[in-house]
Amino acid sequence: MRATARSAVSSETIAAASTLEKELKGALKSGATKEAAAKVGKLLAQRATAKGVSEVVFDRGGYV
């Protein structure tokens, strides 16, 4: 599972997190669970906050 935070202005990736990262991979039984999604989201939020992001909008890029 992977999540990214991207700038709407420049399309630059501001922060990213994935269940394949060493930090999460060893702590999860599976990368496709609610627990994994929560941990990826928390890590993404920490990284984005560290870069000064205080507000985000969920966007699936036109996919439902």
ZIBELHU-V597039 format. One record per pair of residues at least 6 apart in sequence whose C-alpha atoms are under 8 Angstrom apart, sorted by sequence separation. I is the first residue (numbers start at 1). J is the second residue. D is the distance in whole Angstrom. If there is no record, write none. Layout:
# ZIBELHU-V597039
i=I j=J d=D
i=I j=J d=D
This chain:
# ZIBELHU-V597039
i=6 j=12 d=5
i=7 j=13 d=6
i=18 j=24 d=8
i=19 j=25 d=5
i=25 j=31 d=8
i=30 j=36 d=7
i=31 j=37 d=8
i=48 j=54 d=8
i=6 j=13 d=4
i=7 j=14 d=7
i=28 j=35 d=8
i=5 j=13 d=6
i=6 j=14 d=5
i=28 j=36 d=7
i=4 j=13 d=7
i=5 j=14 d=5
i=6 j=15 d=7
i=4 j=14 d=8
i=5 j=15 d=5
i=4 j=15 d=6
i=5 j=16 d=6
i=20 j=31 d=8
i=4 j=16 d=4
i=19 j=31 d=6
i=3 j=16 d=6
i=4 j=17 d=7
i=2 j=16 d=7
i=3 j=17 d=6
i=2 j=17 d=6
i=3 j=18 d=6
i=24 j=39 d=8
i=2 j=18 d=4
i=24 j=40 d=8
i=1 j=18 d=6
i=2 j=19 d=7
i=19 j=36 d=7
i=1 j=19 d=5
i=1 j=20 d=8
i=19 j=40 d=7
i=18 j=40 d=6
i=17 j=40 d=6
i=17 j=41 d=8
i=17 j=43 d=6
i=17 j=44 d=5
i=16 j=44 d=6
i=15 j=44 d=6
i=1 j=31 d=6
i=1 j=32 d=7
i=16 j=47 d=8
i=15 j=47 d=6
i=15 j=48 d=5
i=14 j=48 d=7
i=1 j=36 d=8
i=1 j=37 d=7
i=3 j=40 d=7
i=14 j=51 d=8
i=2 j=40 d=7
i=3 j=41 d=7
i=1 j=40 d=8
i=5 j=44 d=8
i=4 j=44 d=7
i=3 j=44 d=7
i=5 j=48 d=7
i=5 j=56 d=8
